[in-house]
Amino acid sequence: MRRSAKYCNGGTIRPEREGRYYDVRRLVLLSILGQLLSGCASRAPKQQPFAHRYSPEELSADVATLRRALEEGHAGLYRWRDKPMVDSIFAALADSARVPMAALEFWRVVARALTGLRDGHIAVFPGSAVTTEVYRTRVLPMMVYVDGERLFVRRNLTGDDAVAEGGEIVRINGMPGPEFLTECLRYIPADADIRIRGLRRLAREFELTCAPAFGLPTQYALVVRSATGNVDSAVVAAVSWVERRRRLRARAPADTLALASGELRFFHGDSVAVLAVRSFSKREKYDPAKFIKASFNQLRARNICRLVIDLRGNTGGSDAPAGLLFRQIARDTFTYYRERVLNKNRYGFLKGTGDWLLNYAIPFYSKRKLPDGRYRLSLAMDKPMAPAEGSFTGSVTLLLDGDSFSTSSEFGSVFRFYERGAIVGEESPTPAIGGSGATVGFLLPNTGLDIGMPLVSITMPLLPSTPPSRGVAPDKRVTRNVRQVITGEDPALELAARCSDAARQ
């Protein structure tokens, strides 16, 4: 269950596949061949048992490594916190490292510190010993859902009928449900003043997101209020991830099926098309750019004039397919990014990590040096872009939710700024003015904490009426309740399809 040190969320800075960039890639491959032969692979820390306590010297060294990397690489480190505040966060973290700690305790203090930076692209995952402990023995045997600030049972896999599906967990291990959620959010990085991303992550990754706040309990004491108002108590023993998966497959096999990364459907007598793009990253047989082009070819062939673009659940990926998607619906020339900034050409902390190749690629990116010594990118999406040939000119409605993170949120910003249509669903989890991107991964050398850190600070075009610390706000807010999630109802999609229908000229 070890999470890879390579992340894909956020606007990537990979060169476009056109023109001279092919030659640049060949140059890069030649320049790094010697490094490959000299063994520049990622160096993993020594594996330690779950209960091992690290010395203050080891912890302090890891804190120093973390601070150096963030100060060197994170171009938006001071975007939501000024330098004195960031310095105070690091100072408090260094103070905490003066006593011996087990990996779980150190994860807790680091996660709390990094959450204070208010950047949802910063991530901290535990080392392999903690992760193994979670998935082998400490998994809650149910699936949960968060609606607003309340925690619900989505699937009861406990075998205890007192745990009602659809019921609200009013107390968990003695703590009221809303207070439990608030405490967990203190350890889940999120952008600016936006809470919804943390709540969505908590529902998907309950054990890993709540462990820094509450440790790894072997059982959960629950008080559950059913939809009819009955209140029951239950003590639920934790299980392994494999066991929960087995129970879920037996109880609700459809819940274990992965949705297609891209899907084109037709509604209302084939008069409304719904284009669901659930990832902007290539995976196995899915290429988002090819899928988007093929989908719009179908729309033209069928003479469709009403379209819903569904980016719900799309947590990001490469920005090039997102730019392509907007070109397909653009009415005029547009600029996707207002500004993207990097701190440096090369990064010392990347040496020995899984992302060390970037040090040989970034120097070739088109960019210009700023007066403060940083670099402003000047790639295709940083310049004016023309609509695609035969671009879609009909009505468009955009669907967003609390998982439309990073690249998906950026698309929402562009969609809103150029007033391409109505937005339905939930506030996007990345600020409308932009956040961070191009996340790289590295391991702290002693404790093995797995850190994800963005290199690029991104600024999007922003309407004056939009609060910069909030996400893209929907024109029509629609959030599913737990009953609708259980039954598979989709009121946001139904409303978006009606909006597209009503927008017909």
C-alpha positions as CSV (number, residue, x, y, z in Angstrom):
1,M,0.0,0.0,0.0
2,R,3.0,2.3,-0.2
3,R,2.1,5.5,-2.0
4,S,4.5,6.4,-4.8
5,A,6.7,9.4,-4.4
6,K,5.5,10.6,-7.8
7,Y,2.3,12.6,-7.9
8,C,0.3,13.8,-10.9
9,N,-2.2,16.3,-9.5
10,G,-1.7,19.9,-10.5
11,G,-0.8,21.8,-13.6
12,T,2.3,20.0,-14.9
13,I,5.2,21.7,-16.5
14,R,6.0,19.0,-19.0
15,P,6.9,20.5,-22.4
16,E,4.2,20.4,-25.2
17,R,4.6,17.5,-27.7
18,E,5.2,19.8,-30.7
19,G,8.0,21.4,-32.7
20,R,11.3,21.7,-31.0
21,Y,10.4,20.0,-27.8
22,Y,10.9,16.6,-29.4
23,D,14.6,17.6,-30.0
24,V,14.8,18.9,-26.5
25,R,13.7,15.6,-25.1
26,R,16.4,13.8,-27.1
27,L,19.0,16.2,-25.7
28,V,17.7,15.6,-22.2
29,L,18.0,11.8,-22.6
30,L,21.5,12.1,-23.8
31,S,22.5,14.5,-21.0
32,I,21.2,12.2,-18.3
33,L,22.5,8.9,-19.6
34,G,25.6,9.2,-17.5
35,Q,23.5,10.0,-14.4
36,L,21.5,6.8,-14.9
37,L,24.7,4.7,-15.2
38,S,26.0,6.3,-12.0
39,G,23.0,5.2,-9.9
40,C,20.9,8.3,-9.4
41,A,17.9,6.3,-8.2
42,S,15.8,7.2,-5.2
43,R,17.4,6.3,-1.9
44,A,14.8,4.8,0.5
45,P,15.3,5.2,4.3
46,K,16.0,2.2,6.4
47,Q,12.7,0.3,7.3
48,Q,11.9,0.5,11.0
49,P,9.3,-1.3,13.0
50,F,6.0,0.4,13.7
51,A,6.8,1.1,17.4
52,H,10.4,2.3,16.7
53,R,11.2,5.7,18.4
54,Y,13.4,8.1,16.5
55,S,15.9,10.2,18.3
56,P,15.7,14.0,18.5
57,E,18.8,14.1,16.2
58,E,17.1,12.1,13.5
59,L,13.8,14.1,13.8
60,S,15.6,17.4,13.8
61,A,17.5,16.4,10.7
62,D,14.3,15.5,8.9
63,V,12.7,18.8,9.9
64,A,15.7,20.6,8.5
65,T,15.5,18.6,5.3
66,L,11.8,19.4,4.9
67,R,12.3,23.1,5.5
68,R,15.2,23.4,3.0
69,A,13.2,21.6,0.3
70,L,10.1,23.8,0.8
71,E,12.0,27.0,0.9
72,E,14.0,26.0,-2.2
73,G,11.2,24.5,-4.3
74,H,7.8,25.8,-3.4
75,A,7.2,28.9,-5.5
76,G,4.0,29.7,-3.7
77,L,5.2,29.1,-0.1
78,Y,4.3,32.6,1.0
79,R,1.1,33.0,-1.0
80,W,-1.4,32.4,1.8
81,R,1.0,32.8,4.8
82,D,3.5,35.6,5.0
83,K,7.2,34.8,5.8
84,P,7.0,35.6,9.5
85,M,4.1,33.1,9.8
86,V,5.8,30.4,7.8
87,D,9.0,30.9,9.9
88,S,7.0,30.5,13.1
89,I,5.4,27.3,11.7
90,F,8.9,25.8,11.0
91,A,10.2,27.0,14.4
92,A,7.3,25.3,16.2
93,L,7.9,22.1,14.2
94,A,11.6,22.2,15.1
95,D,10.8,22.6,18.8
96,S,8.5,19.6,18.6
97,A,11.3,17.4,17.2
98,R,13.4,17.8,20.4
99,V,11.9,14.7,22.0
100,P,12.0,11.1,20.8
101,M,8.9,10.1,18.7
102,A,7.5,7.1,17.0
103,A,6.6,7.5,13.3
104,L,2.9,8.0,14.0
105,E,3.6,10.9,16.4
106,F,6.1,12.6,14.0
107,W,3.6,12.2,11.2
108,R,1.1,14.0,13.4
109,V,3.2,17.1,14.1
110,V,4.4,17.4,10.5
111,A,0.9,17.0,9.1
112,R,-0.4,19.7,11.4
113,A,2.5,22.1,10.5
114,L,2.1,21.6,6.7
115,T,-1.7,22.1,6.9
116,G,-0.9,25.5,8.4
117,L,0.7,26.5,5.1
118,R,-2.8,26.4,3.5
119,D,-1.8,24.7,0.3
120,G,-3.7,21.7,-0.8
121,H,-1.0,20.4,-3.1
122,I,1.4,19.9,-0.1
123,A,1.0,16.3,1.1
124,V,2.5,14.2,3.8
125,F,2.0,10.5,3.9
126,P,3.3,8.1,6.6
127,G,6.2,5.8,6.1
128,S,5.7,2.2,5.1
129,A,5.5,0.8,8.7
130,V,2.5,3.1,9.6
131,T,0.8,2.5,6.3
132,T,1.2,-1.2,6.6
133,E,-0.2,-1.1,10.2
134,V,-3.3,0.9,8.9
135,Y,-4.2,-1.4,6.1
136,R,-3.5,-4.7,7.9
137,T,-5.4,-4.1,11.1
138,R,-7.0,-0.6,11.5
139,V,-9.6,-0.1,8.8
140,L,-13.2,0.9,9.7
141,P,-15.6,-1.7,8.4
142,M,-17.9,0.7,6.7
143,M,-17.9,3.4,4.0
144,V,-18.7,6.9,5.2
145,Y,-20.0,10.1,3.5
146,V,-19.7,13.7,4.6
147,D,-22.7,16.0,3.9
148,G,-21.9,19.6,5.0
149,E,-20.3,19.2,8.4
150,R,-22.0,15.9,9.3
151,L,-20.7,12.3,9.0
152,F,-22.9,9.6,7.7
153,V,-22.8,5.8,7.2
154,R,-22.8,5.1,3.4
155,R,-22.3,1.4,3.6
156,N,-22.6,-0.7,6.7
157,L,-20.1,-3.6,6.5
158,T,-20.0,-4.3,10.2
159,G,-22.7,-7.0,10.4
160,D,-24.3,-5.0,13.2
161,D,-27.8,-3.8,12.3
162,A,-27.5,-1.0,14.9
163,V,-25.3,0.8,12.4
164,A,-28.0,2.1,10.0
165,E,-27.0,2.8,6.4
166,G,-27.8,6.4,5.7
167,G,-27.7,7.2,9.4
168,E,-25.7,10.0,10.9
169,I,-22.8,9.2,13.2
170,V,-23.6,11.6,16.0
171,R,-20.8,10.4,18.2
172,I,-17.6,8.5,17.4
173,N,-15.3,7.4,20.2
174,G,-17.0,9.8,22.6
175,M,-16.7,12.9,20.4
176,P,-19.6,14.6,18.6
177,G,-19.5,14.0,14.8
178,P,-19.0,17.6,13.8
179,E,-16.2,18.1,16.3
180,F,-14.5,14.9,15.1
181,L,-14.5,16.2,11.5
182,T,-13.2,19.6,12.5
183,E,-10.3,18.0,14.4
184,C,-9.4,15.7,11.5
185,L,-9.3,18.7,9.1
186,R,-6.5,20.2,11.2
187,Y,-4.2,17.6,9.6
188,I,-5.5,17.6,6.0
189,P,-3.8,20.2,3.8
190,A,-6.3,22.4,1.9
191,D,-6.1,25.5,-0.2
192,A,-6.7,28.9,1.4
193,D,-10.1,29.1,3.2
194,I,-11.7,26.1,1.4
195,R,-12.7,23.1,3.5
196,I,-14.6,21.0,1.0
197,R,-11.5,19.2,-0.4
198,G,-10.5,18.0,3.1
199,L,-14.0,16.7,3.8
200,R,-14.0,14.8,0.5
201,R,-10.6,13.3,1.3
202,L,-11.7,12.3,4.7
203,A,-14.7,10.4,3.4
204,R,-12.5,8.5,0.9
205,E,-9.4,7.9,3.1
206,F,-11.0,7.8,6.5
207,E,-8.2,6.0,8.4
208,L,-5.3,7.8,6.9
209,T,-6.8,11.3,7.2
210,C,-8.0,10.8,10.8
211,A,-5.0,8.9,12.1
212,P,-2.8,12.0,12.7
213,A,-5.6,13.4,14.9
214,F,-6.8,10.3,16.7
215,G,-4.1,7.6,16.2
216,L,-5.0,4.1,15.0
217,P,-7.9,2.8,17.1
218,T,-8.5,-1.0,17.1
219,Q,-12.3,-0.3,17.6
220,Y,-14.8,2.4,17.2
221,A,-17.6,3.3,19.6
222,L,-20.4,4.7,17.5
223,V,-23.7,6.4,18.2
224,V,-25.8,6.4,15.0
225,R,-29.1,8.2,14.4
226,S,-31.1,6.6,11.6
227,A,-33.1,8.5,9.0
228,T,-36.2,7.8,11.0
229,G,-34.7,9.3,14.2
230,N,-33.9,6.1,16.1
231,V,-30.6,6.3,18.0
232,D,-28.5,3.2,18.5
233,S,-25.0,2.4,19.8
234,A,-22.4,-0.1,18.5
235,V,-18.8,-1.0,19.2
236,V,-17.1,-1.9,15.9
237,A,-13.8,-3.7,15.7
238,A,-11.4,-2.5,13.0
239,V,-10.5,-4.9,10.2
240,S,-7.9,-5.2,7.4
241,W,-8.4,-3.3,4.1
242,V,-8.6,-6.6,2.3
243,E,-11.4,-7.8,4.6
244,R,-13.4,-4.5,4.1
245,R,-13.0,-4.8,0.4
246,R,-14.3,-8.4,0.5
247,R,-17.3,-7.3,2.5
248,L,-18.0,-4.3,0.2
249,R,-17.8,-6.6,-2.8
250,A,-20.4,-8.9,-1.2
251,R,-22.6,-6.1,0.0
252,A,-22.5,-3.6,-2.9
253,P,-20.4,-4.9,-5.8
254,A,-21.2,-1.8,-7.9
255,D,-19.3,0.3,-5.4
256,T,-16.1,-1.6,-6.2
257,L,-16.2,-0.9,-9.9
258,A,-14.0,1.9,-11.2
259,L,-15.7,4.5,-13.4
260,A,-14.3,5.0,-16.9
261,S,-11.7,7.8,-17.0
262,G,-13.7,9.4,-19.9
263,E,-17.3,8.9,-20.9
264,L,-19.6,10.5,-23.5
265,R,-23.4,10.0,-23.0
266,F,-26.5,11.5,-24.4
267,F,-29.7,12.6,-22.7
268,H,-33.1,14.1,-23.4
269,G,-33.7,12.2,-26.6
270,D,-30.0,12.5,-27.6
271,S,-30.3,16.3,-27.6
272,V,-28.0,16.9,-24.7
273,A,-24.5,15.4,-24.5
274,V,-22.7,14.8,-21.2
275,L,-18.9,14.6,-21.5
276,A,-17.4,13.2,-18.3
277,V,-13.6,13.7,-18.0
278,R,-12.7,12.1,-14.7
279,S,-8.9,12.4,-15.2
280,F,-6.6,14.6,-17.1
281,S,-3.8,12.1,-16.8
282,K,-2.9,9.2,-19.2
283,R,-3.6,5.8,-17.6
284,E,-3.4,2.4,-19.3
285,K,-5.5,2.7,-22.5
286,Y,-6.9,6.1,-21.7
287,D,-5.4,9.2,-23.3
288,P,-7.4,12.3,-22.3
289,A,-6.4,14.3,-25.4
290,K,-7.4,11.6,-27.8
291,F,-10.7,11.0,-25.9
292,I,-11.6,14.8,-25.9
293,K,-10.9,15.1,-29.7
294,A,-12.9,11.9,-30.5
295,S,-15.8,13.1,-28.3
296,F,-16.1,16.5,-30.1
297,N,-15.9,14.8,-33.4
298,Q,-18.9,12.8,-32.3
299,L,-20.7,15.9,-31.2
300,R,-20.1,17.5,-34.6
301,A,-21.2,14.4,-36.5
302,R,-24.5,14.2,-34.5
303,N,-25.1,18.0,-34.7
304,I,-25.3,18.4,-30.9
305,C,-25.9,21.9,-29.7
306,R,-26.2,21.4,-25.9
307,L,-23.3,20.1,-23.8
308,V,-22.6,19.3,-20.2
309,I,-18.9,19.0,-19.2
310,D,-18.7,16.9,-16.0
311,L,-15.4,17.3,-14.1
312,R,-16.7,15.9,-10.8
313,G,-14.3,13.6,-9.1
314,N,-11.5,14.7,-11.4
315,T,-8.6,15.4,-9.0
316,G,-6.3,16.8,-11.7
317,G,-3.5,15.7,-13.9
318,S,-1.8,17.2,-17.0
319,D,-2.9,20.7,-18.0
320,A,-2.5,20.2,-21.7
321,P,-5.7,18.2,-22.1
322,A,-7.6,20.8,-20.0
323,G,-6.3,23.5,-22.4
324,L,-7.4,21.4,-25.3
325,L,-10.8,20.9,-23.8
326,F,-11.4,24.6,-23.5
327,R,-10.1,25.2,-27.0
328,Q,-13.0,22.9,-28.1
329,I,-15.6,25.2,-26.6
330,A,-13.8,28.6,-26.8
331,R,-15.6,31.4,-28.7
332,D,-12.6,33.6,-29.2
333,T,-8.9,33.8,-28.5
334,F,-8.1,33.3,-24.8
335,T,-5.2,33.0,-22.4
336,Y,-5.4,30.0,-20.1
337,Y,-2.9,30.9,-17.4
338,R,-2.3,34.4,-16.3
339,E,1.1,33.5,-14.8
340,R,3.1,30.4,-13.7
341,V,6.2,30.9,-11.7
342,L,9.1,28.6,-10.7
343,N,11.8,29.4,-8.1
344,K,14.8,27.9,-9.9
345,N,16.2,26.0,-12.9
346,R,17.6,23.2,-10.8
347,Y,16.8,22.0,-7.3
348,G,19.2,20.4,-4.9
349,F,16.5,18.5,-3.0
350,L,15.5,16.6,-6.1
351,K,18.8,14.7,-6.3
352,G,18.2,11.1,-5.3
353,T,14.5,11.3,-5.6
354,G,12.1,9.8,-8.2
355,D,11.8,13.2,-9.8
356,W,15.5,14.0,-10.3
357,L,15.1,14.0,-14.1
358,L,13.3,17.4,-13.8
359,N,16.7,19.0,-13.1
360,Y,17.7,18.1,-16.7
361,A,14.4,19.1,-18.2
362,I,13.4,22.4,-16.6
363,P,16.4,24.3,-18.1
364,F,14.9,23.7,-21.5
365,Y,11.5,25.1,-20.7
366,S,10.6,28.4,-22.4
367,K,10.6,31.0,-19.6
368,R,12.0,34.4,-18.6
369,K,13.8,35.4,-15.4
370,L,12.0,37.8,-13.1
371,P,13.6,40.6,-11.1
372,D,13.3,38.6,-7.9
373,G,15.4,35.8,-9.5
374,R,12.5,33.4,-10.1
375,Y,11.3,32.3,-13.6
376,R,8.0,32.9,-15.3
377,L,7.0,30.1,-17.7
378,S,6.2,30.9,-21.3
379,L,4.8,27.7,-22.7
380,A,1.8,27.4,-25.0
381,M,-0.8,27.7,-22.3
382,D,0.8,30.8,-20.9
383,K,0.2,32.6,-24.3
384,P,-2.9,33.5,-26.2
385,M,-4.6,30.4,-27.6
386,A,-7.1,30.1,-30.5
387,P,-10.3,28.1,-30.5
388,A,-10.0,24.6,-32.1
389,E,-11.0,24.3,-35.7
390,G,-14.8,23.7,-35.7
391,S,-15.0,24.5,-32.0
392,F,-18.3,23.8,-30.3
393,T,-20.5,27.0,-30.3
394,G,-23.6,25.7,-28.5
395,S,-24.6,26.0,-24.9
396,V,-22.3,24.5,-22.3
397,T,-22.9,23.8,-18.6
398,L,-20.0,22.8,-16.3
399,L,-20.3,20.4,-13.4
400,L,-17.9,20.7,-10.5
401,D,-17.7,19.2,-7.0
402,G,-15.4,19.2,-4.0
403,D,-13.1,16.7,-5.8
404,S,-12.6,18.9,-8.9
405,F,-9.2,19.7,-7.7
406,S,-6.2,21.4,-9.2
407,T,-6.3,21.1,-13.1
408,S,-10.1,20.7,-12.9
409,S,-10.5,23.8,-10.7
410,E,-8.2,25.8,-13.1
411,F,-10.5,24.8,-16.0
412,G,-13.4,26.1,-13.9
413,S,-11.6,29.4,-13.4
414,V,-11.1,29.8,-17.2
415,F,-14.7,28.7,-17.9
416,R,-16.0,31.3,-15.4
417,F,-13.7,34.2,-16.5
418,Y,-14.6,33.8,-20.2
419,E,-18.3,33.4,-19.2
420,R,-18.7,30.2,-21.3
421,G,-21.9,29.0,-19.5
422,A,-23.5,28.1,-16.1
423,I,-21.6,26.1,-13.4
424,V,-23.6,23.6,-11.4
425,G,-22.6,21.6,-8.3
426,E,-20.2,22.6,-5.5
427,E,-17.4,25.1,-4.9
428,S,-14.2,24.0,-6.5
429,P,-11.5,23.0,-3.9
430,T,-8.7,25.1,-5.5
431,P,-8.9,28.9,-5.3
432,A,-10.4,30.6,-8.4
433,I,-7.3,32.8,-8.6
434,G,-5.1,29.7,-8.8
435,G,-3.0,27.6,-6.5
436,S,0.0,25.4,-7.0
437,G,1.0,22.6,-9.3
438,A,3.7,20.3,-10.7
439,T,3.9,18.3,-7.5
440,V,7.1,16.3,-6.9
441,G,7.8,13.7,-4.2
442,F,10.6,13.1,-1.8
443,L,11.2,11.0,1.3
444,L,12.6,12.4,4.6
445,P,15.8,10.5,5.1
446,N,15.3,9.1,8.6
447,T,11.6,8.7,9.2
448,G,10.6,8.0,5.6
449,L,7.7,10.4,5.7
450,D,6.6,10.8,2.1
451,I,6.3,14.5,1.1
452,G,4.5,15.9,-1.9
453,M,5.4,19.4,-2.8
454,P,4.4,21.7,-5.8
455,L,7.1,23.5,-7.7
456,V,4.9,26.0,-9.6
457,S,2.8,28.9,-8.3
458,I,-0.2,29.4,-10.6
459,T,-2.3,32.5,-11.2
460,M,-5.5,32.2,-13.2
461,P,-7.6,34.9,-14.9
462,L,-10.1,36.2,-12.2
463,L,-13.2,38.2,-12.4
464,P,-13.2,41.2,-9.9
465,S,-16.3,39.9,-8.2
466,T,-14.6,36.6,-7.2
467,P,-13.1,36.3,-3.7
468,P,-9.4,35.2,-4.3
469,S,-9.3,32.8,-1.3
470,R,-12.4,30.9,-2.4
471,G,-12.9,28.4,-5.1
472,V,-15.0,28.8,-8.2
473,A,-18.6,29.2,-6.9
474,P,-21.4,27.4,-8.8
475,D,-24.3,29.4,-10.2
476,K,-26.6,26.7,-9.0
477,R,-25.3,24.9,-5.9
478,V,-26.3,21.2,-5.7
479,T,-24.9,18.7,-3.2
480,R,-26.0,15.1,-2.9
481,N,-27.3,13.9,0.4
482,V,-26.4,10.5,1.8
483,R,-29.6,8.9,0.6
484,Q,-28.9,10.0,-3.0
485,V,-25.4,8.7,-2.8
486,I,-26.6,5.3,-1.6
487,T,-29.4,5.1,-4.3
488,G,-27.2,6.5,-7.1
489,E,-29.4,9.6,-7.7
490,D,-27.6,12.5,-9.4
491,P,-29.6,15.7,-9.0
492,A,-26.6,17.9,-10.1
493,L,-26.4,16.1,-13.5
494,E,-30.2,16.3,-14.0
495,L,-30.1,20.0,-13.3
496,A,-27.1,20.6,-15.5
497,A,-28.9,18.8,-18.4
498,R,-32.0,20.9,-17.9
499,C,-29.8,24.1,-17.8
500,S,-28.3,23.1,-21.1
501,D,-31.8,22.4,-22.5
502,A,-33.1,25.8,-21.3
503,A,-30.0,27.6,-22.7
504,R,-30.9,26.7,-26.3
505,Q,-31.1,29.8,-28.4
